[in-house]
Every structure is written in structure tokens, then in C-alpha cells.
């Protein structure tokens, strides 16, 4: 019997091609679109059109309440606590790959497929997560939280294709979305201004506070601490005779500190909410490469566990703007060893 495949569909190029490829492989395909927030309507409509075009059933499930409590609210709390969370990672962990949320609403499926650019491989008793062959599109960073059970049921058909190849397939299939440009904005933050979104969503006003230099002298006034992140240079509203950057935030004192670029560098961090993929534990230091933001490159470091849900990472060279709330993802070549959420910079 053919495998039953449930495909996460947004109506865009990647998920549409994913569905078409699995159908060509002989899978019994179903499309799934999750209604997550007020902007989901276009995705539902476009995904439905694609599903109809290739002749597969299409399910729409309203998970907006779960998305609010498991993604939006943790995202807001992260900023309120002085961190800079990555909502895609939160969503992948708590919604998109949380099968229990939507399995009651769809028929049984053997595999769950998405349009992510990454690869899955079985090695011995373990499922491995690997980078996509297209380095510019690789999304393994935001998938580090997938555990062994989840990986065993996932399929990423685009992982061995380049983006240009995917667009060619889309054009040949007659998907009219083949030339749509991809947005880099947070899906639930219209306009991309997270500060405005947080204030509108919570109904709270985040009070202004002091902007300090590295000596603790006030040099300006900030517009609410949620609007600032480590390494930020633009929109500070402070005139100095040299470039300055956000190098620290103190939530309790409601202050933002600025300094020159060299004040942003540090070599050591701790991370929690860890998930290990390629191994059971990291009880001994392992030499890895580590990525600390989605669009940054990897750098050599030693990483090891300091507790059941905490690890320490020491880089060979000081890194710029290591930021609590972002993920630290460990790589051994193309293999994702695991990762965690940056907790503290030391």
C-alpha cells in the first residue's frame, strides 16, 4: 500500500512543490493548512487552490488558540524578559511538528512533509537531521528541536534541491505562485515592527527609560525596552561622534546600554531547552561548529552539557552580539548535533 503523506501547505512555491513531488512518488497525499492567526486566510485559499489543482484532499485546522498561547505569548514574554526570541523555532517546537494537536482532525498518516530545506537520514538506530544541499536556503537551524520520534515521521523533499530547481518544478507544474518573492517578516507581525505588535497585542505601554553609556552615564531615552536587541545600531535616537550599538539591557532597571562595536564580543554562553539529535548526551566536551543566528555563519567551539537541560559553549574566537533567546545550534559537518536556546552570555 502507498504511504499516506500529510503535507503542510501554505500555497507558496515550496510547499506546493513538496506536495507534487510526494504525489509523483506514489504517496497517498493530503494537504494541511493550519489557521494560526488573522493573516492566515490567504494561505488557506492559495493552498486550497494548489490541492485542487493536483487532486488531493485539503484540511484546514484552526489552531489559533494554541498558536496564541504557545507561540505569540512566549514570544512576547521573551522580549519582556530582555531576550530576542526566534518565533519560527518556537512555532516548530510547539505547533507545526506537535502532531498531537492536529492528528485528531485528519486521517491517519505515515509521514509528515513540509517545504523546509533540510535533509533526514537514518544512521544506525538514530535519525539524523542534516543541512540542505543549497547552503543559501538551508533551514536546519530552525529545526534543531525535532526529536527522534518526530524525525522518524518527517520528510523534507526539497532538501536535495536548489531553490532554482524548485522554482523550475513549480513553473512546469503550472503553479502560479512560482515567482512570488518570499517574505522575511514574522508571519504574525504585520509590517515587521515587533514593538508596535507587542503593545497592540497586550494593550500595555512599555515605559521609556534611560539609555546609558558604558560608564553608566545617561546619554538618551529609549522608547520601551522591548524595542531593542543586542547589536542594534539603527533607531537608537542617540547622536554620538562614533558608531554605537546596544550592548546590554537591564529589564529591572529599564535601561539600555550602548557601546562601541568591540563591546559586543564574547566567547562563552549557556543554553537551555536543549535537544540532541546525533547523540544521546554531551557529557564530554565536543568540538563542533555553532550557529547563533539563522543568517549568521558557524564558528568553532567546544560544547558540553552541564546538566540535563543545560549546556555550555565556549567559542575559539569571540563572537559578535550573542543574544539570549536566539538558538545555538551545533553542527558536525552537515549533521545537526543538537542545540538549545541561549540563556546567558558569560
BALOBA-1460 file (C-alpha; in Angstrom, 3 decimals):
// residues 346
<rec num="1" residu="x" x="0.000" y="0.000" z="0.000"/>
<rec num="2" residu="x" x="1.214" y="3.536" z="-0.710"/>
<rec num="3" residu="x" x="2.410" y="5.641" z="2.191"/>
<rec num="4" residu="x" x="-0.075" y="8.162" z="3.453"/>
<rec num="5" residu="x" x="1.540" y="11.602" z="3.454"/>
<rec num="6" residu="x" x="0.235" y="14.685" z="5.214"/>
<rec num="7" residu="x" x="1.788" y="17.806" z="3.686"/>
<rec num="8" residu="x" x="1.890" y="21.178" z="5.408"/>
<rec num="9" residu="x" x="0.726" y="23.610" z="2.717"/>
<rec num="10" residu="x" x="0.832" y="27.398" z="2.614"/>
<rec num="11" residu="x" x="0.050" y="27.864" z="-1.077"/>
<rec num="12" residu="x" x="3.589" y="29.035" z="-1.753"/>
<rec num="13" residu="x" x="6.244" y="27.570" z="-4.008"/>
<rec num="14" residu="x" x="7.989" y="25.282" z="-1.552"/>
<rec num="15" residu="x" x="5.008" y="23.521" z="-0.021"/>
<rec num="16" residu="x" x="3.280" y="23.212" z="-3.399"/>
<rec num="17" residu="x" x="6.309" y="21.514" z="-4.950"/>
<rec num="18" residu="x" x="6.631" y="19.303" z="-1.874"/>
<rec num="19" residu="x" x="3.085" y="18.036" z="-2.387"/>
<rec num="20" residu="x" x="3.640" y="17.459" z="-6.096"/>
<rec num="21" residu="x" x="6.883" y="15.538" z="-5.536"/>
<rec num="22" residu="x" x="5.340" y="13.203" z="-2.967"/>
<rec num="23" residu="x" x="2.400" y="12.600" z="-5.256"/>
<rec num="24" residu="x" x="4.815" y="11.671" z="-8.053"/>
<rec num="25" residu="x" x="6.492" y="9.204" z="-5.693"/>
<rec num="26" residu="x" x="3.187" y="7.396" z="-5.348"/>
<rec num="27" residu="x" x="2.216" y="8.598" z="-1.894"/>
<rec num="28" residu="x" x="-1.407" y="8.934" z="-0.923"/>
<rec num="29" residu="x" x="-1.276" y="12.684" z="-0.232"/>
<rec num="30" residu="x" x="-3.350" y="15.055" z="1.867"/>
<rec num="31" residu="x" x="-2.794" y="18.772" z="2.306"/>
<rec num="32" residu="x" x="-2.932" y="20.517" z="5.673"/>
<rec num="33" residu="x" x="-3.113" y="24.232" z="6.360"/>
<rec num="34" residu="x" x="-3.068" y="25.468" z="9.930"/>
<rec num="35" residu="x" x="-5.105" y="28.554" z="10.765"/>
<rec num="36" residu="x" x="-2.771" y="30.281" z="13.206"/>
<rec num="37" residu="x" x="-3.549" y="33.991" z="13.200"/>
<rec num="38" residu="x" x="-5.601" y="36.675" z="11.467"/>
<rec num="39" residu="x" x="-3.313" y="36.695" z="8.424"/>
<rec num="40" residu="x" x="-3.774" y="33.003" z="7.621"/>
<rec num="41" residu="x" x="-6.709" y="33.417" z="5.241"/>
<rec num="42" residu="x" x="-4.659" y="33.975" z="2.089"/>
<rec num="43" residu="x" x="-2.569" y="30.873" z="2.795"/>
<rec num="44" residu="x" x="-5.719" y="28.799" z="3.259"/>
<rec num="45" residu="x" x="-7.140" y="29.969" z="-0.060"/>
<rec num="46" residu="x" x="-3.910" y="29.539" z="-2.016"/>
<rec num="47" residu="x" x="-3.187" y="26.113" z="-0.508"/>
<rec num="48" residu="x" x="-6.708" y="25.009" z="-1.349"/>
<rec num="49" residu="x" x="-6.210" y="26.044" z="-4.968"/>
<rec num="50" residu="x" x="-2.972" y="24.057" z="-5.211"/>
<rec num="51" residu="x" x="-4.511" y="20.995" z="-3.559"/>
<rec num="52" residu="x" x="-7.415" y="21.151" z="-6.016"/>
<rec num="53" residu="x" x="-5.050" y="21.521" z="-8.941"/>
<rec num="54" residu="x" x="-3.147" y="18.332" z="-8.123"/>
<rec num="55" residu="x" x="-6.248" y="16.491" z="-6.905"/>
<rec num="56" residu="x" x="-5.622" y="15.876" z="-3.217"/>
<rec num="57" residu="x" x="-7.868" y="16.500" z="-0.212"/>
<rec num="58" residu="x" x="-7.126" y="19.621" z="1.788"/>
<rec num="59" residu="x" x="-7.738" y="20.084" z="5.506"/>
<rec num="60" residu="x" x="-7.789" y="23.387" z="7.372"/>
<rec num="61" residu="x" x="-7.456" y="23.242" z="11.155"/>
<rec num="62" residu="x" x="-7.898" y="26.211" z="13.454"/>
<rec num="63" residu="x" x="-5.027" y="26.227" z="15.945"/>
<rec num="64" residu="x" x="-5.151" y="29.948" z="16.581"/>
<rec num="65" residu="x" x="-5.747" y="29.482" z="20.320"/>
<rec num="66" residu="x" x="-2.770" y="27.124" z="20.595"/>
<rec num="67" residu="x" x="-0.662" y="29.487" z="18.499"/>
<rec num="68" residu="x" x="-1.537" y="32.390" z="20.764"/>
<rec num="69" residu="x" x="-0.629" y="30.546" z="23.967"/>
<rec num="70" residu="x" x="2.322" y="28.524" z="22.646"/>
<rec num="71" residu="x" x="3.983" y="30.949" z="20.224"/>
<rec num="72" residu="x" x="2.799" y="34.551" z="20.491"/>
<rec num="73" residu="x" x="2.716" y="34.747" z="24.277"/>
<rec num="74" residu="x" x="6.181" y="33.123" z="24.743"/>
<rec num="75" residu="x" x="7.485" y="35.458" z="22.018"/>
<rec num="76" residu="x" x="6.181" y="38.482" z="23.912"/>
<rec num="77" residu="x" x="7.419" y="37.217" z="27.272"/>
<rec num="78" residu="x" x="10.872" y="36.726" z="25.770"/>
<rec num="79" residu="x" x="11.061" y="40.382" z="24.788"/>
<rec num="80" residu="x" x="9.652" y="41.451" z="28.161"/>
<rec num="81" residu="x" x="12.398" y="39.424" z="29.856"/>
<rec num="82" residu="x" x="15.082" y="41.135" z="27.766"/>
<rec num="83" residu="x" x="15.647" y="38.321" z="25.270"/>
<rec num="84" residu="x" x="15.251" y="38.245" z="21.480"/>
<rec num="85" residu="x" x="13.260" y="35.078" z="20.708"/>
<rec num="86" residu="x" x="13.058" y="33.363" z="17.341"/>
<rec num="87" residu="x" x="9.333" y="32.732" z="16.728"/>
<rec num="88" residu="x" x="9.939" y="30.175" z="13.953"/>
<rec num="89" residu="x" x="11.799" y="27.933" z="16.379"/>
<rec num="90" residu="x" x="9.070" y="28.339" z="18.991"/>
<rec num="91" residu="x" x="6.430" y="27.503" z="16.379"/>
<rec num="92" residu="x" x="8.249" y="24.442" z="15.059"/>
<rec num="93" residu="x" x="8.657" y="23.091" z="18.579"/>
<rec num="94" residu="x" x="5.162" y="23.863" z="19.849"/>
<rec num="95" residu="x" x="2.849" y="23.880" z="16.810"/>
<rec num="96" residu="x" x="3.971" y="22.730" z="13.362"/>
<rec num="97" residu="x" x="5.615" y="19.483" z="14.465"/>
<rec num="98" residu="x" x="3.401" y="18.898" z="17.518"/>
<rec num="99" residu="x" x="1.427" y="16.146" z="15.799"/>
<rec num="100" residu="x" x="-0.922" y="15.605" z="18.745"/>
<rec num="101" residu="x" x="-2.528" y="18.987" z="18.082"/>
<rec num="102" residu="x" x="-3.987" y="18.021" z="14.720"/>
<rec num="103" residu="x" x="-3.959" y="14.238" z="14.422"/>
<rec num="104" residu="x" x="-7.498" y="14.098" z="15.895"/>
<rec num="105" residu="x" x="-8.709" y="16.193" z="12.949"/>
<rec num="106" residu="x" x="-7.125" y="14.413" z="9.961"/>
<rec num="107" residu="x" x="-6.951" y="10.807" z="8.745"/>
<rec num="108" residu="x" x="-4.013" y="8.632" z="9.726"/>
<rec num="109" residu="x" x="-0.718" y="9.495" z="8.026"/>
<rec num="110" residu="x" x="2.607" y="7.679" z="7.814"/>
<rec num="111" residu="x" x="4.762" y="10.691" z="7.054"/>
<rec num="112" residu="x" x="4.502" y="14.419" z="7.644"/>
<rec num="113" residu="x" x="6.121" y="16.522" z="4.925"/>
<rec num="114" residu="x" x="6.994" y="20.205" z="4.799"/>
<rec num="115" residu="x" x="8.762" y="22.502" z="2.361"/>
<rec num="116" residu="x" x="11.723" y="23.063" z="4.673"/>
<rec num="117" residu="x" x="15.177" y="22.928" z="3.144"/>
<rec num="118" residu="x" x="16.879" y="20.223" z="5.204"/>
<rec num="119" residu="x" x="17.576" y="16.503" z="4.981"/>
<rec num="120" residu="x" x="16.805" y="13.497" z="7.173"/>
<rec num="121" residu="x" x="18.915" y="10.358" z="7.204"/>
<rec num="122" residu="x" x="18.850" y="7.142" z="9.233"/>
<rec num="123" residu="x" x="22.203" y="6.141" z="10.721"/>
<rec num="124" residu="x" x="22.180" y="3.023" z="12.839"/>
<rec num="125" residu="x" x="19.482" y="3.474" z="15.460"/>
<rec num="126" residu="x" x="19.337" y="7.258" z="15.156"/>
<rec num="127" residu="x" x="17.616" y="9.632" z="12.798"/>
<rec num="128" residu="x" x="19.870" y="12.469" z="11.726"/>
<rec num="129" residu="x" x="18.982" y="15.995" z="10.674"/>
<rec num="130" residu="x" x="21.327" y="17.360" z="8.008"/>
<rec num="131" residu="x" x="21.780" y="20.587" z="6.104"/>
<rec num="132" residu="x" x="20.143" y="21.087" z="2.733"/>
<rec num="133" residu="x" x="22.384" y="20.919" z="-0.316"/>
<rec num="134" residu="x" x="21.539" y="24.557" z="-1.086"/>
<rec num="135" residu="x" x="23.515" y="26.480" z="1.543"/>
<rec num="136" residu="x" x="21.629" y="29.708" z="0.876"/>
<rec num="137" residu="x" x="18.296" y="28.064" z="1.704"/>
<rec num="138" residu="x" x="19.314" y="25.641" z="4.460"/>
<rec num="139" residu="x" x="16.780" y="25.715" z="7.317"/>
<rec num="140" residu="x" x="18.253" y="23.068" z="9.604"/>
<rec num="141" residu="x" x="18.900" y="25.813" z="12.197"/>
<rec num="142" residu="x" x="15.183" y="26.330" z="12.915"/>
<rec num="143" residu="x" x="14.532" y="22.564" z="13.045"/>
<rec num="144" residu="x" x="17.044" y="21.648" z="15.764"/>
<rec num="145" residu="x" x="14.282" y="20.949" z="18.315"/>
<rec num="146" residu="x" x="12.850" y="17.948" z="16.426"/>
<rec num="147" residu="x" x="13.251" y="14.787" z="18.478"/>
<rec num="148" residu="x" x="13.853" y="11.246" z="17.271"/>
<rec num="149" residu="x" x="10.197" y="10.231" z="17.172"/>
<rec num="150" residu="x" x="9.276" y="13.326" z="15.173"/>
<rec num="151" residu="x" x="12.156" y="12.960" z="12.721"/>
<rec num="152" residu="x" x="11.190" y="9.321" z="12.112"/>
<rec num="153" residu="x" x="7.870" y="10.508" z="10.653"/>
<rec num="154" residu="x" x="9.090" y="13.584" z="8.750"/>
<rec num="155" residu="x" x="10.024" y="14.115" z="5.125"/>
<rec num="156" residu="x" x="11.728" y="17.162" z="3.605"/>
<rec num="157" residu="x" x="11.665" y="16.504" z="-0.166"/>
<rec num="158" residu="x" x="13.313" y="19.825" z="-1.020"/>
<rec num="159" residu="x" x="16.467" y="19.148" z="0.972"/>
<rec num="160" residu="x" x="18.354" y="17.762" z="-2.028"/>
<rec num="161" residu="x" x="17.214" y="20.501" z="-4.415"/>
<rec num="162" residu="x" x="18.328" y="24.073" z="-5.013"/>
<rec num="163" residu="x" x="15.814" y="26.890" z="-4.877"/>
<rec num="164" residu="x" x="16.166" y="27.453" z="-8.621"/>
<rec num="165" residu="x" x="15.339" y="23.791" z="-9.250"/>
<rec num="166" residu="x" x="12.261" y="24.098" z="-7.042"/>
<rec num="167" residu="x" x="11.084" y="27.148" z="-8.969"/>
<rec num="168" residu="x" x="11.578" y="25.279" z="-12.252"/>
<rec num="169" residu="x" x="9.426" y="22.413" z="-10.993"/>
<rec num="170" residu="x" x="6.767" y="24.881" z="-9.849"/>
<rec num="171" residu="x" x="6.694" y="26.550" z="-13.258"/>
<rec num="172" residu="x" x="6.392" y="23.211" z="-15.055"/>
<rec num="173" residu="x" x="3.528" y="22.217" z="-12.774"/>
<rec num="174" residu="x" x="1.724" y="25.428" z="-13.589"/>
<rec num="175" residu="x" x="1.725" y="26.746" z="-10.042"/>
<rec num="176" residu="x" x="1.028" y="30.424" z="-10.446"/>
<rec num="177" residu="x" x="2.901" y="31.237" z="-7.252"/>
<rec num="178" residu="x" x="6.280" y="30.256" z="-8.711"/>
<rec num="179" residu="x" x="7.503" y="33.848" z="-8.927"/>
<rec num="180" residu="x" x="6.221" y="35.115" z="-5.582"/>
<rec num="181" residu="x" x="9.017" y="36.631" z="-3.517"/>
<rec num="182" residu="x" x="9.421" y="35.271" z="-0.022"/>
<rec num="183" residu="x" x="8.809" y="37.485" z="2.992"/>
<rec num="184" residu="x" x="11.370" y="37.672" z="5.777"/>
<rec num="185" residu="x" x="8.867" y="39.223" z="8.187"/>
<rec num="186" residu="x" x="7.460" y="37.406" z="11.202"/>
<rec num="187" residu="x" x="4.200" y="35.919" z="9.910"/>
<rec num="188" residu="x" x="2.021" y="37.329" z="12.704"/>
<rec num="189" residu="x" x="3.673" y="40.769" z="12.866"/>
<rec num="190" residu="x" x="2.235" y="42.917" z="10.069"/>
<rec num="191" residu="x" x="4.760" y="45.464" z="8.881"/>
<rec num="192" residu="x" x="7.598" y="43.802" z="10.750"/>
<rec num="193" residu="x" x="7.587" y="46.145" z="13.792"/>
<rec num="194" residu="x" x="7.543" y="43.763" z="16.735"/>
<rec num="195" residu="x" x="7.391" y="46.601" z="19.270"/>
<rec num="196" residu="x" x="4.166" y="48.003" z="17.820"/>
<rec num="197" residu="x" x="2.747" y="44.485" z="17.613"/>
<rec num="198" residu="x" x="3.543" y="43.665" z="21.251"/>
<rec num="199" residu="x" x="1.983" y="46.886" z="22.527"/>
<rec num="200" residu="x" x="-1.140" y="46.395" z="20.398"/>
<rec num="201" residu="x" x="-1.495" y="42.729" z="21.349"/>
<rec num="202" residu="x" x="-1.000" y="43.212" z="25.093"/>
<rec num="203" residu="x" x="-2.631" y="46.614" z="25.402"/>
<rec num="204" residu="x" x="0.325" y="47.634" z="27.536"/>
<rec num="205" residu="x" x="2.590" y="50.628" z="27.172"/>
<rec num="206" residu="x" x="6.225" y="49.814" z="27.820"/>
<rec num="207" residu="x" x="7.665" y="52.854" z="29.581"/>
<rec num="208" residu="x" x="10.641" y="54.830" z="28.312"/>
<rec num="209" residu="x" x="13.875" y="54.607" z="30.251"/>
<rec num="210" residu="x" x="17.469" y="55.697" z="30.313"/>
<rec num="211" residu="x" x="19.971" y="54.957" z="27.585"/>
<rec num="212" residu="x" x="23.389" y="54.677" z="29.208"/>
<rec num="213" residu="x" x="26.963" y="54.652" z="28.013"/>
<rec num="214" residu="x" x="29.407" y="52.063" z="29.318"/>
<rec num="215" residu="x" x="30.247" y="54.310" z="32.279"/>
<rec num="216" residu="x" x="26.611" y="54.394" z="33.349"/>
<rec num="217" residu="x" x="26.024" y="57.978" z="32.231"/>
<rec num="218" residu="x" x="22.661" y="58.777" z="30.666"/>
<rec num="219" residu="x" x="23.030" y="59.766" z="27.024"/>
<rec num="220" residu="x" x="19.442" y="59.433" z="25.883"/>
<rec num="221" residu="x" x="15.980" y="57.980" z="26.470"/>
<rec num="222" residu="x" x="14.710" y="54.733" z="24.972"/>
<rec num="223" residu="x" x="11.162" y="54.115" z="23.686"/>
<rec num="224" residu="x" x="10.452" y="50.920" z="25.628"/>
<rec num="225" residu="x" x="12.921" y="48.129" z="26.293"/>
<rec num="226" residu="x" x="11.049" y="45.626" z="24.104"/>
<rec num="227" residu="x" x="12.094" y="47.639" z="21.029"/>
<rec num="228" residu="x" x="15.815" y="46.938" z="21.422"/>
<rec num="229" residu="x" x="18.042" y="43.940" z="20.818"/>
<rec num="230" residu="x" x="21.731" y="43.301" z="21.300"/>
<rec num="231" residu="x" x="23.854" y="44.536" z="18.406"/>
<rec num="232" residu="x" x="21.222" y="47.022" z="17.233"/>
<rec num="233" residu="x" x="22.597" y="50.207" z="15.709"/>
<rec num="234" residu="x" x="19.686" y="51.879" z="13.933"/>
<rec num="235" residu="x" x="16.755" y="53.637" z="15.541"/>
<rec num="236" residu="x" x="18.579" y="54.408" z="18.785"/>
<rec num="237" residu="x" x="17.841" y="58.140" z="18.741"/>
<rec num="238" residu="x" x="21.250" y="58.965" z="20.200"/>
<rec num="239" residu="x" x="23.806" y="61.135" z="18.436"/>
<rec num="240" residu="x" x="27.423" y="60.209" z="19.119"/>
<rec num="241" residu="x" x="30.658" y="61.055" z="17.332"/>
<rec num="242" residu="x" x="31.268" y="57.348" z="16.705"/>
<rec num="243" residu="x" x="29.046" y="54.342" z="15.920"/>
<rec num="244" residu="x" x="27.358" y="52.847" z="18.987"/>
<rec num="245" residu="x" x="25.367" y="49.641" z="19.444"/>
<rec num="246" residu="x" x="23.075" y="48.113" z="22.035"/>
<rec num="247" residu="x" x="25.437" y="46.051" z="24.176"/>
<rec num="248" residu="x" x="23.275" y="45.397" z="27.253"/>
<rec num="249" residu="x" x="19.707" y="45.624" z="28.544"/>
<rec num="250" residu="x" x="18.604" y="45.695" z="32.183"/>
<rec num="251" residu="x" x="14.919" y="44.854" z="32.439"/>
<rec num="252" residu="x" x="14.688" y="45.549" z="36.175"/>
<rec num="253" residu="x" x="16.262" y="48.983" z="35.863"/>
<rec num="254" residu="x" x="14.597" y="49.559" z="32.468"/>
<rec num="255" residu="x" x="17.864" y="50.693" z="30.917"/>
<rec num="256" residu="x" x="19.565" y="50.126" z="27.579"/>
<rec num="257" residu="x" x="23.345" y="50.439" z="27.392"/>
<rec num="258" residu="x" x="25.261" y="51.454" z="24.292"/>
<rec num="259" residu="x" x="28.902" y="50.943" z="23.427"/>
<rec num="260" residu="x" x="31.330" y="50.615" z="20.545"/>
<rec num="261" residu="x" x="31.269" y="47.501" z="18.397"/>
<rec num="262" residu="x" x="34.098" y="45.833" z="20.297"/>
<rec num="263" residu="x" x="31.867" y="45.799" z="23.404"/>
<rec num="264" residu="x" x="29.572" y="43.302" z="21.672"/>
<rec num="265" residu="x" x="32.052" y="40.422" z="21.584"/>
<rec num="266" residu="x" x="32.102" y="37.456" z="23.971"/>
<rec num="267" residu="x" x="33.271" y="33.847" z="23.857"/>
<rec num="268" residu="x" x="31.054" y="31.859" z="26.222"/>
<rec num="269" residu="x" x="27.365" y="31.170" z="26.621"/>
<rec num="270" residu="x" x="24.993" y="28.821" z="28.363"/>
<rec num="271" residu="x" x="21.879" y="27.406" z="26.740"/>
<rec num="272" residu="x" x="18.822" y="25.556" z="27.985"/>
<rec num="273" residu="x" x="15.796" y="23.896" z="26.357"/>
<rec num="274" residu="x" x="18.325" y="21.638" z="24.681"/>
<rec num="275" residu="x" x="17.599" y="18.896" z="22.168"/>
<rec num="276" residu="x" x="20.254" y="16.465" z="20.989"/>
<rec num="277" residu="x" x="19.767" y="14.670" z="17.696"/>
<rec num="278" residu="x" x="23.005" y="12.987" z="16.669"/>
<rec num="279" residu="x" x="23.830" y="11.652" z="20.137"/>
<rec num="280" residu="x" x="22.208" y="10.802" z="23.448"/>
<rec num="281" residu="x" x="24.214" y="13.286" z="25.508"/>
<rec num="282" residu="x" x="27.159" y="15.661" z="25.534"/>
<rec num="283" residu="x" x="28.700" y="14.682" z="28.846"/>
<rec num="284" residu="x" x="32.173" y="15.340" z="27.453"/>
<rec num="285" residu="x" x="33.306" y="18.422" z="25.522"/>
<rec num="286" residu="x" x="32.767" y="18.031" z="21.780"/>
<rec num="287" residu="x" x="34.415" y="20.124" z="19.094"/>
<rec num="288" residu="x" x="31.660" y="21.474" z="16.874"/>
<rec num="289" residu="x" x="30.726" y="24.431" z="14.756"/>
<rec num="290" residu="x" x="27.975" y="26.593" z="16.221"/>
<rec num="291" residu="x" x="25.482" y="28.954" z="14.612"/>
<rec num="292" residu="x" x="23.863" y="31.503" z="16.924"/>
<rec num="293" residu="x" x="21.513" y="33.268" z="14.482"/>
<rec num="294" residu="x" x="19.702" y="31.987" z="11.425"/>
<rec num="295" residu="x" x="21.562" y="34.185" z="8.928"/>
<rec num="296" residu="x" x="24.982" y="34.005" z="10.577"/>
<rec num="297" residu="x" x="27.771" y="31.613" z="9.728"/>
<rec num="298" residu="x" x="29.043" y="28.865" z="12.013"/>
<rec num="299" residu="x" x="32.140" y="29.109" z="14.201"/>
<rec num="300" residu="x" x="34.293" y="26.538" z="16.006"/>
<rec num="301" residu="x" x="33.588" y="25.906" z="19.667"/>
<rec num="302" residu="x" x="33.605" y="23.322" z="22.423"/>
<rec num="303" residu="x" x="30.193" y="22.307" z="23.731"/>
<rec num="304" residu="x" x="29.175" y="20.096" z="26.638"/>
<rec num="305" residu="x" x="26.263" y="19.502" z="28.955"/>
<rec num="306" residu="x" x="26.358" y="20.981" z="32.430"/>
<rec num="307" residu="x" x="23.011" y="19.479" z="33.408"/>
<rec num="308" residu="x" x="20.086" y="17.500" z="31.989"/>
<rec num="309" residu="x" x="18.724" y="20.579" z="30.206"/>
<rec num="310" residu="x" x="21.670" y="22.945" z="30.037"/>
<rec num="311" residu="x" x="24.910" y="23.171" z="28.106"/>
<rec num="312" residu="x" x="27.897" y="25.443" z="27.917"/>
<rec num="313" residu="x" x="29.534" y="26.583" z="24.701"/>
<rec num="314" residu="x" x="32.989" y="28.130" z="24.513"/>
<rec num="315" residu="x" x="33.998" y="29.572" z="21.145"/>
<rec num="316" residu="x" x="37.536" y="29.556" z="19.833"/>
<rec num="317" residu="x" x="37.160" y="33.221" z="18.989"/>
<rec num="318" residu="x" x="34.923" y="35.921" z="20.459"/>
<rec num="319" residu="x" x="31.546" y="36.218" z="18.705"/>
<rec num="320" residu="x" x="29.550" y="39.338" z="17.951"/>
<rec num="321" residu="x" x="26.258" y="40.012" z="19.744"/>
<rec num="322" residu="x" x="25.491" y="36.625" z="21.264"/>
<rec num="323" residu="x" x="21.867" y="37.120" z="22.239"/>
<rec num="324" residu="x" x="19.651" y="35.400" z="24.835"/>
<rec num="325" residu="x" x="16.534" y="33.970" z="23.231"/>
<rec num="326" residu="x" x="18.241" y="33.011" z="19.989"/>
<rec num="327" residu="x" x="19.217" y="29.390" z="19.321"/>
<rec num="328" residu="x" x="22.728" y="27.993" z="19.498"/>
<rec num="329" residu="x" x="22.782" y="25.085" z="17.041"/>
<rec num="330" residu="x" x="25.684" y="22.641" z="16.921"/>
<rec num="331" residu="x" x="26.999" y="21.116" z="13.691"/>
<rec num="332" residu="x" x="29.416" y="18.328" z="12.893"/>
<rec num="333" residu="x" x="29.963" y="18.951" z="9.207"/>
<rec num="334" residu="x" x="26.491" y="18.796" z="7.643"/>
<rec num="335" residu="x" x="24.965" y="16.987" z="10.614"/>
<rec num="336" residu="x" x="22.986" y="18.825" z="13.284"/>
<rec num="337" residu="x" x="24.309" y="17.542" z="16.600"/>
<rec num="338" residu="x" x="21.622" y="19.429" z="18.505"/>
<rec num="339" residu="x" x="21.108" y="22.791" z="20.084"/>
<rec num="340" residu="x" x="19.463" y="24.928" z="22.717"/>
<rec num="341" residu="x" x="18.167" y="28.405" z="23.471"/>
<rec num="342" residu="x" x="20.808" y="30.889" z="24.576"/>
<rec num="343" residu="x" x="20.213" y="31.672" z="28.249"/>
<rec num="344" residu="x" x="23.202" y="33.693" z="29.423"/>
<rec num="345" residu="x" x="26.308" y="35.332" z="27.995"/>
<rec num="346" residu="x" x="29.384" y="34.919" z="30.177"/>
